[in-house]
């Protein structure tokens, strides 16, 4: 059930981001997820699951949207996640 909710959340975020005309909508959601990673182990696992599914969802090509726009947002999201996790 949790995985289904996470996937639903990520798909909704994807739709919202493609409708958002402002630059950098991924910053807000990453800022909301990061506190999960600083809590208990269960919260950290949930936060990592959300980040993982979010990157996967944004990397999946959707027929209704241009592939170039999708790749641009997916790369931007990935770089924001890596920067916040201090991995890049």
Secondary structure, 3 states (H helix, E strand, C coil): CHHHHHHHHHHHHHHHHHHCCCCCCHHHHHHHHHHHHCCCHHHHHHHHHHHHHHHHHHHCCCCCCCHHHHHHHHHHHHHHHHHHHCCC
